[in-house]
């Protein structure tokens, strides 16, 4: 469902997708071959959830198509050179995908699975079934849930049971209000610490997107959000402030899910000129103007976030996950 952010390890399904894409492009997996969730899971030593995601990504890339029965059929490539894969995927002789033996092994995937579903409803989380689903110990599952709590994604109810609250209007209002209070302060603290060339790079990315005059793909929009709201603010030098900001920024994870599914909601992405205004004020030395522009941007973004959520909830239904129980639809 998501794309790996800058500086983070690729997710399980992305690593599997890279290797399979390379094998298809170089003929190691022949045209007409059948790929299944079970086969992919066994080959890479992963669960069926990331195996399914890797196959869905390959289908979006045009490398495979849904078979008339079980699995996917490998297609002939019109242009094999167009298939881009990470070089290290080909260099790994061990077919298994290895990550740190801890909660980090599965955290990013679970985070995205849960946050994407909070756009539809609130969900109860069963820690024991989560552990069984991913083939990990209860301790690892508990560490995952603890991290989700730190990120503001899950909470405990009055009976001390874990749940992920739905992104209702009230919840979104609360999270955005925290953002427009905290992020302008972090911006002010970050500006003196920005490395040389940072603003030029980020502004250049935004200007190029605006000049394209075409809808941007979800992963690109997600990168722009990360550059301003995570990377830039990360230079503020106040770790306590950044921890406070990280809780309402769970919304950025939801955007990661929403952007690819709502690219036709706007003719061009409206947050791009807002980001550009903030960056222009910073480059002009107008920090007060940059902070005001950041506040205005986040206040407007609150309404757009709800529009995206409503568009998605009206057009699709989330797949069931065994460790999530539906609490209340939006």
SEVEXMAR-481792 format. One record per atom (N, C-alpha, C): atom name; x, y, z. Coordinates in steps of 0.1 Angstrom, whole numbers, plus 2048, in hexadecimal, padded with zeros to 3 digits. Layout:
// SEVEXMAR-481792
site,px,py,pz
CA,X,Y,Z .
...
This chain:
// SEVEXMAR-481792
site,px,py,pz
N,808,7F4,800 .
CA,800,800,800 .
C,808,80D,800 .
N,815,80B,803 .
CA,81C,817,805 .
C,82A,817,7FF .
N,831,822,7FF .
CA,83E,823,7F9 .
C,848,826,804 .
N,854,820,803 .
CA,85E,822,80E .
C,863,831,80D .
N,864,837,819 .
CA,869,844,81A .
C,878,845,819 .
N,87D,850,818 .
CA,88B,852,816 .
C,893,84E,822 .
N,89D,845,820 .
CA,8A5,841,82B .
C,8A0,835,833 .
N,895,82F,82F .
CA,890,824,836 .
C,891,817,82E .
N,891,80C,835 .
CA,893,7FF,82D .
C,886,7FC,826 .
N,888,7F6,81A .
CA,87C,7F3,812 .
C,873,7E9,81A .
N,866,7E9,818 .
CA,85D,7E0,81E .
C,85E,7D3,818 .
N,859,7C9,81F .
CA,85A,7BB,81A .
C,854,7B9,80C .
N,848,7BF,80A .
CA,842,7BD,7FD .
C,84A,7C4,7F2 .
N,850,7CF,7F5 .
CA,858,7D6,7EB .
C,865,7CE,7E7 .
N,86B,7C8,7F1 .
CA,877,7C0,7EE .
C,873,7B4,7E5 .
N,868,7AE,7E9 .
CA,864,7A2,7E1 .
C,860,7A7,7D3 .
N,859,7B2,7D2 .
CA,855,7B8,7C5 .
C,862,7BB,7BC .
N,86C,7C0,7C2 .
CA,878,7C4,7BB .
C,87F,7B7,7B4 .
N,880,7AD,7BD .
CA,886,7A1,7B8 .
C,87E,79A,7AD .
N,871,79A,7AF .
CA,868,793,7A5 .
C,868,79C,798 .
N,868,7A9,799 .
CA,868,7B1,78D .
C,875,7AF,785 .
N,880,7AE,78C .
CA,88D,7AB,785 .
C,88D,79E,77E .
N,888,793,785 .
CA,887,786,780 .
C,87E,786,773 .
N,873,78D,774 .
CA,86A,78E,768 .
C,871,795,75C .
N,878,7A0,75F .
CA,87E,7A8,755 .
C,88A,7A1,74E .
N,891,799,755 .
CA,89D,792,74F .
C,899,783,74B .
N,88C,780,74C .
CA,888,773,747 .
C,88A,767,751 .
N,88F,76A,75D .
CA,890,75F,767 .
C,883,759,76A .
N,879,762,76A .
CA,86B,75D,76B .
C,865,75F,75D .
N,861,754,757 .
CA,85C,754,749 .
C,84E,75A,748 .
N,84C,75F,73C .
CA,83E,764,738 .
C,835,758,739 .
N,829,75B,73F .
CA,81F,750,741 .
C,820,749,74E .
N,82B,74B,756 .
CA,82D,744,763 .
C,822,749,76C .
N,81F,741,776 .
CA,814,744,77F .
C,81B,748,78D .
N,817,753,792 .
CA,81C,758,79F .
C,810,758,7A9 .
N,812,752,7B5 .
CA,808,752,7BF .
C,80D,758,7CC .
N,803,75C,7D5 .
CA,807,761,7E2 .
C,80F,757,7EA .
N,80B,74B,7EA .
CA,812,740,7F1 .
C,820,73E,7EC .
N,821,73E,7DF .
CA,82E,73C,7D9 .
C,838,747,7DC .
N,833,753,7DB .
CA,83B,75F,7DE .
C,83F,75F,7ED .
N,836,75C,7F5 .
CA,838,75C,804 .
C,843,752,807 .
N,842,746,801 .
CA,84C,73C,804 .
C,859,73F,7FE .
N,85A,745,7F3 .
CA,867,748,7ED .
C,86F,752,7F5 .
N,868,75C,7FA .
CA,86F,767,801 .
C,86E,766,810 .
N,867,75C,815 .
CA,867,75B,824 .
C,85F,766,82A .
N,854,76A,824 .
CA,84B,774,829 .
C,83D,76F,82B .
N,834,777,831 .
CA,827,773,833 .
C,81F,776,826 .
N,812,771,826 .
CA,80A,773,81A .
C,806,781,817 .
N,805,789,822 .
CA,801,797,820 .
C,80B,79F,817 .
N,818,79F,81B .
CA,822,7A6,812 .
C,823,79F,804 .
N,821,792,804 .
CA,822,78B,7F7 .
C,816,790,7EE .
N,80B,791,7F4 .
CA,7FF,796,7EC .
C,802,7A5,7E7 .
N,808,7AD,7F0 .
CA,80B,7BB,7EC .
C,815,7BB,7E0 .
N,81F,7B2,7E1 .
CA,829,7B2,7D6 .
C,823,7AF,7C9 .
N,819,7A5,7C9 .
CA,813,7A1,7BD .
C,80A,7AD,7B7 .
N,803,7B3,7C0 .
CA,7FB,7BF,7BC .
C,803,7CA,7B6 .
N,80F,7CC,7BC .
CA,818,7D6,7B6 .
C,81D,7D2,7A8 .
N,821,7C5,7A7 .
CA,825,7C0,79A .
C,81A,7C2,78F .
N,80D,7C0,794 .
CA,802,7C1,78B .
C,801,7D0,786 .
N,803,7D9,790 .
CA,802,7E8,78D .
C,80D,7EC,783 .
N,819,7E5,784 .
CA,824,7E7,77B .
C,822,7E1,76D .
N,817,7D9,76C .
CA,815,7D3,75F .
C,81D,7C7,75C .
N,823,7C1,766 .
CA,82B,7B5,764 .
C,823,7A8,765 .
N,818,7A8,76C .
CA,810,79D,76E .
C,801,7A1,76D .
N,7F8,797,76B .
CA,7EA,79A,76B .
C,7E3,78E,772 .
N,7D7,792,778 .
CA,7D0,788,780 .
C,7CC,77C,777 .
N,7CF,770,77C .
CA,7CB,765,774 .
C,7BC,762,775 .
N,7B7,75A,76C .
CA,7A9,756,76C .
C,7A6,74E,778 .
N,7B0,747,77D .
CA,7AE,73F,789 .
C,7B7,745,794 .
N,7BE,73D,79B .
CA,7C6,742,7A7 .
C,7D3,748,7A2 .
N,7D7,753,7A8 .
CA,7E5,759,7A5 .
C,7E5,763,79A .
N,7F1,765,795 .
CA,7F3,76F,78A .
C,7FC,769,77F .
N,7FA,76D,773 .
CA,802,769,768 .
C,80C,774,764 .
N,818,76F,761 .
CA,823,779,75D .
C,821,77D,74E .
N,822,78A,74C .
CA,81F,78F,73E .
C,82C,792,737 .
N,82B,792,72A .
CA,837,796,721 .
C,839,7A5,723 .
N,846,7A9,723 .
CA,849,7B7,725 .
C,84B,7BE,718 .
N,844,7C9,716 .
CA,845,7D1,70A .
C,853,7D8,70A .
N,858,7DC,716 .
CA,864,7E3,717 .
C,86B,7DE,724 .
N,873,7D3,724 .
CA,879,7CE,730 .
C,882,7D9,737 .
N,888,7E2,72F .
CA,891,7EC,735 .
C,88A,7F6,73E .
N,87C,7F6,73C .
CA,875,800,744 .
C,872,7FB,753 .
N,875,7EE,755 .
CA,874,7E9,763 .
C,87F,7ED,76B .
N,87C,7F5,776 .
CA,887,7FA,77E .
C,887,7F3,78C .
N,892,7ED,78F .
CA,893,7E6,79C .
C,89F,7EA,7A3 .
N,89F,7E8,7B0 .
CA,8AB,7EC,7B8 .
C,8B6,7E3,7B6 .
N,8C2,7E8,7B3 .
CA,8CE,7DF,7B0 .
C,8D0,7D5,7BB .
N,8CE,7D8,7C7 .
CA,8D2,7CE,7D2 .
C,8C8,7C2,7D2 .
N,8BC,7C4,7CB .
CA,8B3,7B8,7CA .
C,8B9,7AD,7C3 .
N,8C1,7B0,7B8 .
CA,8C7,7A6,7B0 .
C,8D3,7A0,7B6 .
N,8D9,7A7,7BF .
CA,8E6,7A3,7C5 .
C,8E4,799,7D0 .
N,8D8,797,7D5 .
CA,8D6,78F,7E1 .
C,8D3,781,7DC .
N,8DD,778,7DF .
CA,8DC,76A,7DB .
C,8D2,762,7E4 .
N,8D0,767,7F1 .
CA,8C7,761,7FA .
C,8B9,765,7F6 .
N,8B0,75C,7F2 .
CA,8A2,760,7EE .
C,89A,766,7FA .
N,89D,763,806 .
CA,896,768,811 .
C,899,777,813 .
N,88F,77E,819 .
CA,890,78C,81B .
C,893,78E,82A .
N,89F,793,82D .
CA,8A3,794,83B .
C,8A2,7A3,841 .
N,89C,7A4,84C .
CA,89B,7B1,853 .
C,8A0,7AF,861 .
N,8A0,7B9,869 .
CA,8A4,7B8,877 .
C,89A,7AF,87E .
N,89F,7A6,887 .
CA,896,79C,88D .
C,88F,7A3,899 .
N,885,7AC,896 .
CA,87E,7B3,8A0 .
C,871,7B8,89A .
N,86A,7C1,8A2 .
CA,85E,7C7,89E .
C,860,7CE,891 .
N,86C,7D3,88E .
CA,86E,7DB,882 .
C,86C,7D2,875 .
N,86D,7C5,877 .
CA,86A,7BC,86C .
C,85D,7BF,865 .
N,853,7C1,86D .
CA,845,7C2,868 .
C,83E,7CF,86A .
N,845,7D8,871 .
CA,83E,7E4,876 .
C,838,7ED,86B .
N,840,7F0,861 .
CA,83B,7FA,857 .
C,82F,7F4,84F .
N,82F,7E7,84D .
CA,824,7E1,846 .
C,817,7E2,84E .
N,819,7DF,85B .
CA,80D,7DF,864 .
C,808,7ED,866 .
N,811,7F7,867 .
CA,80D,804,868 .
C,805,809,85D .
N,809,806,851 .
CA,801,80A,845 .
C,7F4,803,844 .
N,7F4,7F6,847 .
CA,7E8,7EE,846 .
C,7DD,7F4,850 .
N,7E1,7F8,85C .
CA,7D8,7FD,866 .
C,7D4,80B,863 .
N,7DD,814,860 .
CA,7DA,822,85D .
C,7D1,823,851 .
N,7D3,81B,846 .
CA,7CB,81C,83B .
C,7BD,818,83E .
N,7BB,80F,847 .
CA,7AD,80A,84B .
C,7A6,814,854 .
N,7AE,81C,85B .
CA,7A7,826,864 .
C,7A0,831,85B .
N,7A2,831,84E .
CA,79B,83A,846 .
C,78C,835,844 .
N,78A,829,848 .
CA,77D,822,846 .
C,776,821,853 .
N,77D,81E,85E .
CA,776,81B,86A .
C,781,81A,876 .
N,77C,818,882 .
CA,784,815,88D .
C,786,806,88E .
N,792,801,893 .
CA,795,7F3,893 .
C,79B,7EE,8A0 .
N,796,7E3,8A5 .
CA,79C,7DC,8B1 .
C,7A8,7D4,8AC .
N,7B3,7D4,8B3 .
CA,7BF,7CD,8B0 .
C,7C1,7C1,8B9 .
N,7C2,7B5,8B3 .
CA,7C4,7A9,8BB .
C,7D3,7A6,8BA .
N,7DA,7A8,8C5 .
CA,7E9,7A7,8C5 .
C,7ED,798,8C3 .
N,7E5,78F,8C8 .
CA,7E9,781,8C7 .
C,7E7,77C,8B8 .
N,7DC,780,8B2 .
CA,7DA,77C,8A4 .
C,7E4,784,89B .
N,7E8,790,89E .
CA,7F2,797,896 .
C,7FF,78F,896 .
N,803,78B,8A2 .
CA,80F,783,8A3 .
C,80E,776,89B .
N,803,76F,89B .
CA,801,763,894 .
C,801,766,885 .
N,7FB,771,881 .
CA,7FA,774,872 .
C,808,776,86C .
N,811,77D,874 .
CA,81E,780,86F .
C,829,776,873 .
N,825,76C,87A .
CA,82E,761,87E .
C,839,766,888 .
N,835,76F,891 .
CA,83F,775,89B .
C,83A,772,8A9 .
N,842,775,8B2 .
CA,83E,773,8C0 .
C,835,77E,8C5 .
N,82E,77B,8D0 .
CA,826,785,8D6 .
C,82E,792,8DA .
N,83A,78F,8DE .
CA,843,79A,8E2 .
C,845,7A4,8D6 .
N,848,79E,8CB .
CA,84A,7A7,8BF .
C,83D,7AE,8BB .
N,832,7A7,8BC .
CA,825,7AD,8B9 .
C,822,7B9,8C3 .
N,826,7B6,8D0 .
CA,824,7C1,8DA .
C,82C,7CD,8D7 .
N,839,7CB,8D2 .
CA,842,7D6,8CF .
C,83C,7DE,8C3 .
N,836,7D7,8BA .
CA,830,7DE,8AE .
C,825,7E7,8B3 .
N,81C,7E1,8BB .
CA,810,7E9,8C0 .
C,815,7F5,8C9 .
N,820,7F3,8D1 .
CA,825,7FE,8D9 .
C,82A,809,8D0 .
N,830,806,8C5 .
CA,835,810,8BB .
C,829,817,8B5 .
N,81F,80F,8B2 .
CA,813,815,8AC .
C,80D,81F,8B6 .
N,80D,81C,8C3 .
CA,808,825,8CD .
C,810,832,8CD .
N,81E,831,8CD .
CA,826,83C,8CD .
C,824,845,8C1 .
N,820,840,8B6 .
CA,81D,847,8AA .
C,80F,84D,8AA .
N,807,84A,8B4 .
CA,7FA,84F,8B5 .
C,7F0,848,8AC .
N,7F3,83C,8A8 .
CA,7EB,835,89E .
C,7E1,82C,8A6 .
N,7E5,826,8B1 .
CA,7DC,81E,8B9 .
C,7DB,823,8C7 .
N,7D0,820,8CE .
CA,7CE,824,8DC .
C,7C8,819,8E4 .
N,7C7,81A,8F1 .
CA,7C0,810,8F9 .
C,7B3,816,8FE .
N,7A9,80D,8FD .
CA,79C,811,902 .
C,79B,810,911 .
N,78F,812,917 .
CA,78D,811,925 .
C,78F,803,92B .
N,78F,7F9,922 .
CA,791,7EB,926 .
C,79F,7E7,923 .
N,7A8,7F1,920 .
CA,7B6,7EE,91D .
C,7B8,7E5,911 .
N,7AF,7E6,907 .
CA,7B1,7DF,8FA .
C,7B5,7E9,8F0 .
N,7BE,7E4,8E7 .
CA,7C3,7ED,8DC .
C,7B9,7EF,8D1 .
N,7B9,7FC,8CC .
CA,7B0,7FE,8C1 .
C,7B6,80A,8B9 .
N,7B3,80A,8AC .
CA,7B8,815,8A3 .
C,7AC,81E,8A0 .
N,7AB,82A,8A4 .
CA,7A0,832,8A2 .
C,79E,837,894 .
N,792,837,88F .
CA,78F,83C,882 .
C,793,84A,880 .
N,796,84E,873 .
CA,799,85C,870 .
C,78C,863,86D .
N,785,865,878 .
CA,778,86D,877 .
C,77C,87C,876 .
N,772,884,873 .
CA,774,892,872 .
C,77A,898,87F .
N,774,893,88B .
CA,779,898,898 .
C,788,894,89A .
N,78B,888,897 .
CA,799,883,899 .
C,7A3,88B,88F .
N,79F,88D,883 .
CA,7A7,894,87A .
C,7A9,8A2,87E .
N,79E,8A9,883 .
CA,79F,8B6,888 .
C,7A9,8B7,893 .
N,7A9,8AE,89D .
CA,7B2,8AE,8A8 .
C,7C0,8AC,8A3 .
N,7C3,8A3,89A .
CA,7D0,8A1,895 .
C,7D6,8AD,88E .
N,7CE,8B2,885 .
CA,7D2,8BE,87D .
C,7D4,8CA,886 .
N,7CC,8CC,891 .
CA,7CE,8D7,89A .
C,7DC,8D6,8A1 .
N,7DF,8CA,8A5 .
CA,7ED,8C8,8AA .
C,7F7,8CB,8A0 .
N,7F6,8C7,894 .
CA,800,8CA,889 .
C,802,8D9,887 .
N,7F7,8E0,886 .
CA,7F9,8EE,883 .
C,7FD,8F6,88F .
N,7FD,8F0,89B .
CA,803,8F7,8A6 .
C,812,8F3,8A7 .
N,816,8E7,8A5 .
CA,823,8E2,8A7 .
C,82D,8E4,89B .
N,828,8E1,88F .
CA,831,8E1,884 .
C,837,8EF,880 .
N,82F,8FA,881 .
CA,836,907,87F .
C,841,90A,889 .
N,83F,905,895 .
CA,84A,907,89F .
C,856,8FF,89B .
N,854,8F3,897 .
CA,860,8EB,893 .
C,866,8F1,886 .
N,85E,8F6,87D .
CA,864,8FC,871 .
C,86D,908,875 .
N,869,910,87E .
CA,871,91C,882 .
C,87E,917,888 .
N,87E,90C,890 .
CA,88A,907,896 .
C,893,900,88C .
N,88D,8FA,881 .
CA,894,8F2,877 .
C,89C,8FB,86D .
N,896,907,86A .
CA,89C,90F,85F .
C,8AB,912,861 .
N,8B0,916,86D .
CA,8BE,919,86E .
C,8C7,90C,86C .
N,8C1,900,86D .
CA,8C9,8F4,86C .
C,8C8,8ED,85F .
N,8C1,8F3,855 .
CA,8C0,8EC,848 .
C,8CD,8EC,841 .
N,8D0,8E0,83C .
CA,8DD,8DF,834 .
C,8DD,8E7,827 .
N,8E8,8EA,822 .
CA,8E9,8F2,816 .
C,8E3,8EA,80A .
N,8DB,8F1,802 .
CA,8D5,8EA,7F7 .
C,8C8,8E3,7FA .
N,8C4,8E2,806 .
CA,8B8,8DB,80A .
C,8AC,8E2,804 .
N,8AA,8EF,807 .
CA,89F,8F6,802 .
C,89E,8F7,7F3 .
N,8A9,8F8,7EC .
CA,8AA,8F8,7DE .
C,8A5,8EB,7D8 .
N,8A9,8E0,7DE .
CA,8A5,8D3,7D9 .
C,896,8D1,7DB .
N,891,8D4,7E7 .
CA,883,8D1,7EA .
C,87A,8DB,7E2 .
N,87E,8E8,7E1 .
CA,876,8F1,7D9 .
C,876,8ED,7CA .
N,882,8E8,7C5 .
CA,882,8E4,7B7 .
C,879,8D9,7B4 .
N,878,8CF,7BD .
CA,86F,8C4,7BC .
C,860,8C9,7BA .
N,85C,8D2,7C3 .
CA,84F,8D8,7C3 .
C,84C,8DF,7B6 .
N,855,8E8,7B2 .
CA,853,8F0,7A6 .
C,852,8E7,79A .
N,85A,8DC,799 .
CA,859,8D3,78E .
C,84C,8CD,78D .
N,846,8C9,799 .
CA,839,8C3,799 .
C,82E,8CC,795 .
N,82F,8D9,799 .
CA,825,8E3,796 .
C,826,8E6,787 .
N,832,8E7,781 .
CA,833,8EA,773 .
C,82F,8DE,76A .
N,82E,8D2,76F .
CA,829,8C7,767 .
C,81B,8C8,763 .
N,813,8CF,76B .
CA,804,8D1,768 .
C,7FD,8C4,766 .
N,802,8B9,76C .
CA,7FA,8AC,76C .
C,7F9,8A7,77A .
N,7EF,89F,77D .
CA,7EE,899,78A .
C,7FA,891,78E .
N,7FF,892,79A .
CA,80B,88B,79F .
C,807,87E,7A4 .
N,80F,874,7A3 .
CA,80D,867,7A8 .
C,80E,867,7B8 .
N,807,85E,7BE .
CA,806,85E,7CD .
C,814,85E,7D4 .
N,81D,856,7CE .
CA,82A,855,7D5 .
C,832,862,7D4 .
N,830,869,7CA .
CA,836,876,7C8 .
C,831,880,7D2 .
N,824,881,7D4 .
CA,81D,889,7DD .
C,822,886,7EB .
N,823,879,7EE .
CA,827,875,7FB .
C,835,879,7FE .
N,83E,879,7F4 .
CA,84C,87D,7F6 .
C,84C,88C,7F9 .
N,844,894,7F2 .
CA,844,8A3,7F5 .
C,83F,8A5,803 .
N,836,89E,808 .
CA,831,89F,816 .
C,83D,89C,820 .
N,844,891,81D .
CA,84F,88D,825 .
C,85A,898,825 .
N,85D,89E,81A .
CA,868,8A7,819 .
C,865,8B4,822 .
N,859,8B8,822 .
CA,856,8C4,829 .
C,853,8C1,838 .
N,849,8B8,83A .
CA,844,8B6,848 .
C,84D,8AC,850 .
N,855,8A5,84A .
CA,85E,89B,852 .
C,86C,89F,851 .
N,871,89F,844 .
CA,880,8A2,842 .
C,884,8B0,847 .
N,87D,8BA,842 .
CA,880,8C8,846 .
C,87E,8CA,855 .
N,873,8C6,85A .
CA,870,8C8,868 .
C,87A,8C0,871 .
N,87F,8B5,86C .
CA,888,8AD,873 .
C,895,8B4,877 .
N,898,8C0,871 .
CA,8A4,8C7,874 .
C,8A2,8D1,880 .
N,896,8D0,886 .
CA,893,8DA,891 .
C,89C,8D8,89D .
N,8A2,8CC,89F .
CA,8AB,8CA,8AA .
C,8A5,8C8,8B7 .
N,898,8C7,8B8 .
CA,891,8C5,8C4 .
C,88A,8B7,8C4 .
N,890,8AD,8CA .
CA,88B,8A0,8C8 .
C,87D,89E,8CF .
N,87B,8A5,8DA .
CA,86E,8A5,8E1 .
C,863,8AA,8D9 .
N,866,8B5,8D2 .
CA,85C,8BB,8C9 .
C,859,8B2,8BD .
N,863,8AB,8B8 .
CA,861,8A2,8AD .
C,859,896,8B1 .
N,85A,892,8BD .
CA,852,886,8C2 .
C,844,88B,8C4 .
N,842,897,8C8 .
CA,834,89C,8C9 .
C,82E,89D,8BB .
N,836,8A2,8B2 .
CA,830,8A3,8A4 .
C,82D,896,89D .
N,835,88B,8A1 .
CA,833,87E,89B .
C,825,878,89D .
N,81F,87C,8A8 .
CA,812,876,8AB .
C,807,87B,8A1 .
N,805,888,89F .
CA,7FB,88C,895 .
C,800,88A,887 .
N,80D,887,885 .
CA,811,885,877 .
C,80E,876,872 .
N,807,86F,87B .
CA,802,862,876 .
C,7F9,864,86A .
N,7F4,871,869 .
CA,7EC,874,85D .
C,7F4,873,850 .
N,801,875,851 .
CA,809,873,845 .
C,809,865,840 .
N,808,85C,849 .
CA,807,84D,845 .
C,7FA,84B,83E .
N,7F0,851,843 .
CA,7E3,850,83C .
C,7E3,856,82E .
N,7EA,861,82D .
CA,7EC,867,820 .
C,7F3,85E,816 .
N,7FC,856,81C .
CA,804,84D,814 .
C,7FB,843,80D .
N,7F0,83F,814 .
CA,7E6,836,80E .
C,7DC,83E,805 .
N,7D8,84A,809 .
CA,7CE,851,803 .
C,7D2,858,7F5 .
N,7DE,85D,7F5 .
CA,7E2,864,7E8 .
C,7E1,85C,7DC .
N,7E6,84F,7DB .
CA,7E5,848,7CF .
C,7D7,845,7CB .
N,7CE,845,7D4 .
CA,7C0,842,7D1 .
C,7B7,84E,7CF .
N,7BC,85A,7D0 .
CA,7B4,866,7CE .
C,7BB,870,7C5 .
N,7C3,86B,7BB .
CA,7CA,874,7B2 .
C,7C1,87C,7A9 .
N,7B5,877,7A7 .
CA,7AB,87E,79E .
C,7A2,887,7A6 .
N,7A4,889,7B3 .
CA,79C,891,7BB .
C,79E,8A0,7B8 .
N,7AA,8A3,7B4 .
CA,7AD,8B1,7B1 .
C,7B4,8B1,7A3 .
N,7B1,8BC,79C .
CA,7B8,8BD,78E .
C,7C7,8BD,790 .
N,7CC,8C5,799 .
CA,7DA,8C5,79D .
C,7DA,8C5,7AC .
N,7E5,8C0,7B2 .
CA,7E6,8BF,7C0 .
C,7E6,8CD,7C7 .
N,7DD,8D0,7CF .
CA,7DC,8DE,7D5 .
C,7E7,8E1,7DF .
N,7ED,8D6,7E5 .
CA,7F7,8DA,7F0 .
C,804,8DE,7EA .
N,806,8DC,7DD .
CA,813,8DF,7D7 .
C,816,8EE,7D8 .
N,80D,8F7,7D4 .
CA,810,906,7D5 .
C,811,90A,7E4 .
N,80A,903,7EC .
CA,80B,906,7FB .
C,819,903,800 .
N,81F,8F7,7FC .
CA,82C,8F4,800 .
C,836,8FE,7FA .
N,834,902,7EE .
CA,83D,90B,7E7 .
C,83D,919,7EE .
N,831,91D,7F3 .
CA,831,92A,7FA .
C,839,929,807 .
N,838,91E,80E .
CA,83F,91C,81B .
C,84E,91D,818 .
N,853,916,80E .
CA,861,915,80A .
C,866,923,805 .
N,85E,92A,7FE .
CA,862,937,7F9 .
C,864,941,805 .
N,85B,941,80F .
CA,85C,949,81B .
C,869,946,822 .
N,86C,939,823 .
CA,879,935,82A .
C,885,93A,823 .
N,885,938,816 .
CA,891,93D,80E .
C,892,94C,80E .
N,887,953,810 .
CA,887,962,811 .
C,88A,967,81F .
N,88C,95E,828 .
CA,88F,962,836 .
C,883,966,83E .
N,877,964,838 .
CA,86B,968,83F .
C,865,95C,847 .
N,86A,95A,853 .
CA,867,94E,85B .
C,858,94F,860 .
N,854,95C,863 .
CA,846,95E,868 .
C,83D,95A,85D .
N,840,95F,851 .
CA,837,95B,845 .
C,837,94C,842 .
N,842,946,844 .
CA,843,937,842 .
C,83B,930,84C .
N,83B,934,859 .
CA,833,92E,863 .
C,824,930,861 .
N,821,93C,85D .
CA,813,93F,85A .
C,80E,937,84E .
N,816,935,844 .
CA,813,92D,838 .
C,811,91F,83C .
N,81A,91A,845 .
CA,819,90C,849 .
C,80C,90A,851 .
N,808,913,859 .
CA,7FC,912,861 .
C,7F0,912,857 .
N,7F0,91B,84E .
CA,7E4,91C,844 .
C,7E4,90F,83C .
N,7EF,90A,838 .
CA,7F0,8FE,830 .
C,7EA,8F2,837 .
N,7ED,8F0,844 .
CA,7E8,8E5,84C .
C,7D9,8E7,84F .
N,7D5,8F3,851 .
CA,7C6,8F5,853 .
C,7BE,8F1,847 .
N,7C3,8F5,83B .
CA,7BC,8F2,82F .
C,7BD,8E3,82C .
N,7C9,8DD,82F .
CA,7CB,8CF,82D .
C,7C1,8C6,834 .
N,7BD,8CB,840 .
CA,7B3,8C3,848 .
C,7A6,8C0,840 .
N,7A1,8CA,839 .
CA,795,8C8,831 .
C,798,8BE,825 .
N,7A3,8C0,81F .
CA,7A6,8B7,814 .
C,7A8,8A8,818 .
N,7AE,8A6,824 .
CA,7B0,899,829 .
C,7A2,892,82B .
N,799,899,830 .
CA,78B,893,831 .
C,785,890,824 .
N,787,899,81A .
CA,782,896,80D .
C,788,889,807 .
N,795,887,809 .
CA,79C,87B,804 .
C,796,86F,80B .
N,794,870,818 .
CA,78F,864,81F .
C,781,861,81A .
N,779,86B,819 .
CA,76B,868,814 .
C,76B,862,806 .
N,774,867,7FD .
CA,775,861,7F0 .
C,779,853,7F0 .
N,782,84F,7F9 .
CA,787,841,7F9 .
C,77C,838,800 .
N,776,83D,80A .
CA,76C,834,811 .
C,760,831,808 .
N,75D,83A,7FF .
CA,752,838,7F6 .
C,755,830,7EA .
N,762,82D,7E8 .
CA,766,826,7DB .
C,76C,819,7DD .
N,770,815,7EA .
CA,776,808,7EC .
C,773,803,7FA .
N,776,7F6,7FC .
CA,775,7EF,808 .
C,782,7E8,80C .
N,786,7EA,818 .
CA,793,7E4,81C .
C,793,7D5,81D .
N,79E,7CE,81A .
CA,79E,7C0,81C .
C,79E,7BD,82B .
N,799,7B1,82E .
CA,799,7AD,83C .
C,7A7,7A9,840 .
N,7AA,7AC,84D .
CA,7B6,7A7,853 .
C,7B3,7A0,860 .
N,7B8,794,862 .
CA,7B4,78C,86E .
C,7B6,792,87B .
N,7C0,79B,87C .
CA,7C3,7A1,889 .
C,7BC,7AE,88C .
N,7B3,7B3,883 .
CA,7AB,7BF,884 .
C,79C,7BB,884 .
N,795,7C0,88E .
CA,787,7BF,88F .
C,780,7CC,88E .
N,776,7CD,885 .
CA,76F,7D9,883 .
C,768,7DE,88F .
N,769,7EB,892 .
CA,762,7F1,89E .
C,757,7FA,899 .
N,75A,804,891 .
CA,74F,80D,88D .
C,753,813,87F .
N,74A,811,875 .
CA,74D,818,868 .
C,74C,827,86A .
N,752,82E,860 .
CA,751,83C,860 .
C,743,840,85B .
